[in-house]
């Protein structure tokens, strides 16, 4: 169970240098955060200053946060949008500490999940049911800044950049009010923080992007956290055959727990894995999902699809500058290549519903958490992920 308990007790727990504010924000809060001073180096636990929220901003006390491959991707220096020094983290959950001017949808004490894909409800993207890619604050978010072009973080006299509009590797963070989902106050924050990225992305890729039908045959390439969420989605959608594909056989047992009907290792075959899958499924799968970010695997996933109607969804994020390739004939003969970001969920309205689905046991969340660590051991969480020993490590403040 997460720390905090009932509503009143949570408000009382807003210590750590901060205090519960009234309707408007109070002063600067000094707190603990993991700062990435430069690419390729371990994170450094520091005392940072978190300025109060400005117009249409919200300051949150983060209760729990998880480590995702996207954090490691940026930390590695491979992310073209990576800015340093920065406070990473985008799978978090916490309590609203104070709000800036003009904020009406949340108040101090509300339980929230920060969102790296916002939902303003006003831009042409938000008004179009075909996409969830709100563009209201895209430019500043990509530069590691708040919508007004400045940062709310300082450390040792230096400005620290924000990350993905969330920066959950800090005991307190400031986010735009359109980048927050208000959720059920009874939800365990050390579990539902995962709905801020990985689980929602994989599950939504099935439900929203591919729209898998009952009786379908599906193949999932990459059995990490996102791949397991895809498997879970395929099972919820009623797929009759769910094939997990990974080079690490140690992941097969967990994949089957989530709903995979069989698992295969490409290294066990002399021919390309797409040919193996076409033979195994009498012509190819109805749906395939690439959950790694490897452009060669993306091609294999498309070519493993059935002629005439197969759909392949790219879920993994490839490194900057990489390109996908296939013979055009693959598409001419009826296969479809799609991509998904945050599983196609319109975030502000959908994440609270996903929390409700978890609370009613329709979707798994607890089962993704393999390690729970104190925040100070954040570098250990990265090591566990790189070693393939964790699905998700959750850090608690």
HELIX and SHEET records of a PDB file:
HELIX    1   1 UNK A    7  UNK A   12  1                                   6    
HELIX    2   2 UNK A   69  UNK A   76  1                                   8    
HELIX    3   3 UNK A  138  UNK A  142  1                                   5    
HELIX    4   4 UNK A  189  UNK A  192  1                                   4    
HELIX    5   5 UNK A  193  UNK A  196  5                                   4    
HELIX    6   6 UNK A  198  UNK A  204  1                                   7    
HELIX    7   7 UNK A  205  UNK A  210  3                                   6    
HELIX    8   8 UNK A  225  UNK A  237  1                                  13    
HELIX    9   9 UNK A  249  UNK A  251  5                                   3    
HELIX   10  10 UNK A  252  UNK A  258  1                                   7    
HELIX   11  11 UNK A  266  UNK A  268  5                                   3    
HELIX   12  12 UNK A  273  UNK A  280  1                                   8    
HELIX   13  13 UNK A  295  UNK A  303  1                                   9    
HELIX   14  14 UNK A  328  UNK A  332  1                                   5    
HELIX   15  15 UNK A  342  UNK A  344  5                                   3    
HELIX   16  16 UNK A  347  UNK A  359  1                                  13    
HELIX   17  17 UNK A  366  UNK A  368  5                                   3    
HELIX   18  18 UNK A  375  UNK A  377  5                                   3    
HELIX   19  19 UNK A  378  UNK A  386  1                                   9    
SHEET    1   A 4 UNK A  29  UNK A  35  0                                        
SHEET    2   A 4 UNK A  44  UNK A  50 -1                                        
SHEET    3   A 4 UNK A 153  UNK A 155 -1                                        
SHEET    4   A 4 UNK A 158  UNK A 160 -1                                        
SHEET    1   B 5 UNK A 172  UNK A 176  0                                        
SHEET    2   B 5 UNK A  57  UNK A  66 -1                                        
SHEET    3   B 5 UNK A  91  UNK A  99 -1                                        
SHEET    4   B 5 UNK A 111  UNK A 114 -1                                        
SHEET    5   B 5 UNK A 180  UNK A 182 -1                                        
SHEET    1   C 4 UNK A 172  UNK A 176  0                                        
SHEET    2   C 4 UNK A  57  UNK A  66 -1                                        
SHEET    3   C 4 UNK A 392  UNK A 396 -1                                        
SHEET    4   C 4 UNK A 369  UNK A 374  1                                        
SHEET    1   D 6 UNK A 262  UNK A 264  0                                        
SHEET    2   D 6 UNK A 241  UNK A 245  1                                        
SHEET    3   D 6 UNK A 217  UNK A 221  1                                        
SHEET    4   D 6 UNK A 287  UNK A 290  1                                        
SHEET    5   D 6 UNK A 311  UNK A 314  1                                        
SHEET    6   D 6 UNK A 336  UNK A 339  1                                        
END                                                                             
